[in-house]
Amino acid sequence: MSRIGKRLIEVPQGVTVTITGQHVAVKGTKGNLERTLPAEVALEQEGSTIKVLRRDESKAARQRHGLSRTLIANMVEGVSNGFERKLQILGVGYRAQVQGRKLILNVGYSKPVEIDPPEGITVAVEGNTNLTVSGINKEIVGNTAARIRAVRPPEVYKGKGIRYLGEMVRRKAGKTGKK
């Protein structure tokens, strides 16, 4: 039995979960999320807890058991608390700004890079170099943060670039000069 899959999902006050066959709809204070689960798993709702069960012991059912439980738990947490990823820009002259919904990055290229975040995702800039990507869908928040980081990933010699807050970048020693 999957260690993650057998854990119960606690539904907090103010969040409603509607299960119709394989379709799950979660409604909370921050918004609504919906997802269709694979046919190999079944859901049981008892009061304020949700249990994810396998329909059989096939390999596909075992693979999707823990995944389905985690996806539903992330939906419940997203509509109640939301998710955020923080990024940091390091480098002389590197900066970011938000115009309307668009994020504009000046990170050493000849032209600024414009990123249009998906619907439901907000990007905030603090002090020109600190970014916060937030939303209710953990998957989209993470993908958007990864797209922003991919514009200029941190390089290993000087450490310049866009990195997650708290990310450790392994530094390399540069070339040694002639003696």
C-alpha positions as CSV (number, residue, x, y, z in Angstrom):
1,M,0.0,0.0,0.0
2,S,1.2,3.5,-0.9
3,R,2.4,5.4,2.2
4,I,1.2,8.7,0.7
5,G,-2.0,7.2,-0.8
6,K,-3.3,5.7,2.4
7,R,-3.2,9.1,4.3
8,L,-6.5,10.8,4.8
9,I,-7.1,14.3,3.3
10,E,-8.5,16.7,5.9
11,V,-10.9,19.3,4.4
12,P,-10.7,22.6,6.4
13,Q,-13.7,24.7,7.4
14,G,-14.9,26.9,4.4
15,V,-13.8,24.4,1.7
16,T,-16.4,22.2,-0.1
17,V,-15.4,19.1,-2.1
18,T,-17.8,17.7,-4.6
19,I,-17.1,14.2,-6.0
20,T,-19.1,13.1,-9.1
21,G,-17.7,9.8,-10.3
22,Q,-14.1,10.5,-11.3
23,H,-14.6,14.3,-11.3
24,V,-13.5,16.3,-8.3
25,A,-14.5,20.0,-7.7
26,V,-13.0,21.9,-4.8
27,K,-14.4,25.3,-3.8
28,G,-12.9,27.6,-1.2
29,T,-12.3,31.2,-0.3
30,K,-9.5,31.8,-2.9
31,G,-11.3,30.2,-5.8
32,N,-12.4,26.9,-7.5
33,L,-10.4,24.0,-8.9
34,E,-11.5,21.0,-10.8
35,R,-9.8,17.8,-11.9
36,T,-10.8,14.4,-13.4
37,L,-9.0,11.6,-11.7
38,P,-7.8,8.4,-13.5
39,A,-10.2,5.4,-13.6
40,E,-7.8,3.3,-11.4
41,V,-8.6,5.2,-8.2
42,A,-11.9,5.7,-6.2
43,L,-12.8,8.4,-3.7
44,E,-14.7,8.1,-0.4
45,Q,-15.9,11.2,1.5
46,E,-16.7,10.8,5.2
47,G,-17.6,14.1,6.8
48,S,-14.6,16.3,6.6
49,T,-12.1,13.7,5.4
50,I,-11.5,12.2,2.0
51,K,-10.0,8.8,1.4
52,V,-8.4,7.7,-1.9
53,L,-8.7,4.0,-2.7
54,R,-7.4,1.7,-5.5
55,R,-9.9,-0.1,-7.6
56,D,-7.5,-3.1,-8.1
57,E,-3.8,-4.0,-7.5
58,S,-2.6,-3.4,-11.0
59,K,0.6,-1.5,-11.6
60,A,-1.2,1.5,-13.1
61,A,-3.5,1.7,-10.0
62,R,-0.5,1.5,-7.6
63,Q,1.3,4.2,-9.6
64,R,-1.7,6.6,-9.6
65,H,-2.8,6.0,-6.0
66,G,-0.3,8.3,-4.2
67,L,-0.4,10.8,-7.1
68,S,-4.2,11.2,-7.0
69,R,-4.1,11.7,-3.2
70,T,-1.4,14.4,-3.5
71,L,-3.3,16.2,-6.3
72,I,-6.5,16.4,-4.3
73,A,-4.6,17.5,-1.2
74,N,-2.9,20.3,-3.2
75,M,-6.3,21.4,-4.6
76,V,-7.7,21.6,-1.0
77,E,-4.7,23.5,0.2
78,G,-4.7,25.8,-2.8
79,V,-8.3,27.0,-2.5
80,S,-7.8,27.6,1.2
81,N,-4.3,29.0,1.5
82,G,-2.8,29.4,-2.0
83,F,0.7,28.7,-3.1
84,E,3.7,30.9,-3.8
85,R,7.2,30.6,-5.1
86,K,9.8,33.3,-4.5
87,L,12.6,34.0,-6.9
88,Q,15.7,36.3,-6.6
89,I,17.6,38.1,-9.4
90,L,21.3,38.5,-8.9
91,G,23.6,40.5,-11.2
92,V,24.6,44.0,-11.9
93,G,21.9,45.9,-13.8
94,Y,19.5,42.9,-13.6
95,R,16.0,43.9,-12.6
96,A,12.3,43.1,-13.1
97,Q,9.1,45.1,-13.2
98,V,5.4,44.4,-13.7
99,Q,3.4,46.4,-16.3
100,G,-0.3,45.5,-16.1
101,R,-0.2,41.7,-15.9
102,K,3.1,41.3,-17.9
103,L,6.4,40.7,-16.2
104,I,9.4,42.4,-17.9
105,L,12.9,41.1,-17.1
106,N,16.1,43.0,-17.9
107,V,18.7,40.3,-17.4
108,G,21.6,41.1,-19.7
109,Y,20.0,40.4,-23.1
110,S,19.9,43.1,-25.8
111,K,16.1,43.5,-25.3
112,P,13.9,43.0,-22.2
113,V,12.2,39.6,-21.9
114,E,8.4,39.8,-21.5
115,I,6.5,37.0,-19.8
116,D,2.7,36.9,-19.7
117,P,1.6,34.8,-16.7
118,P,-1.3,32.3,-17.2
119,E,-4.8,33.0,-15.9
120,G,-5.1,32.9,-12.1
121,I,-1.3,33.5,-11.5
122,T,-0.1,36.8,-10.1
123,V,3.5,38.0,-10.2
124,A,4.7,40.6,-7.7
125,V,8.1,42.4,-7.7
126,E,9.6,43.8,-4.6
127,G,12.7,46.0,-4.8
128,N,13.4,45.3,-8.5
129,T,15.1,42.0,-7.7
130,N,12.7,39.8,-5.7
131,L,9.8,38.1,-7.4
132,T,6.8,36.3,-5.9
133,V,4.7,34.0,-8.1
134,S,1.4,33.1,-6.4
135,G,-1.9,31.4,-7.2
136,I,-4.2,28.5,-6.2
137,N,-2.9,25.8,-8.5
138,K,0.4,24.4,-7.3
139,E,1.3,22.9,-10.7
140,I,0.8,26.2,-12.6
141,V,2.6,28.3,-9.9
142,G,5.7,25.9,-10.1
143,N,5.7,25.9,-13.9
144,T,5.5,29.7,-14.1
145,A,8.3,30.1,-11.7
146,A,10.4,27.6,-13.6
147,R,9.7,29.5,-16.9
148,I,10.9,32.7,-15.3
149,R,14.0,31.0,-13.9
150,A,14.7,29.5,-17.3
151,V,15.1,33.0,-18.9
152,R,18.5,33.3,-17.1
153,P,19.4,30.4,-14.9
154,P,22.1,31.0,-12.3
155,E,25.6,30.5,-13.8
156,V,28.3,28.8,-11.9
157,Y,31.2,31.2,-12.1
158,K,29.8,34.5,-10.9
159,G,26.4,33.3,-9.6
160,K,24.5,35.8,-11.7
161,G,21.0,34.9,-12.9
162,I,17.5,34.1,-11.6
163,R,17.3,31.6,-8.8
164,Y,14.7,30.4,-6.3
165,L,15.0,32.0,-2.9
166,G,17.3,29.9,-0.7
167,E,18.6,27.9,-3.7
168,M,22.3,27.0,-3.3
169,V,24.3,27.4,-6.5
170,R,27.5,25.5,-6.6
171,R,30.3,27.8,-7.6
172,K,33.2,26.8,-9.8
173,A,36.7,28.2,-9.6
174,G,37.6,30.2,-12.7
175,K,40.8,29.9,-14.8
176,T,44.0,30.6,-13.0
177,G,46.2,33.3,-14.6
178,K,49.7,32.8,-16.1
179,K,52.6,33.1,-13.6
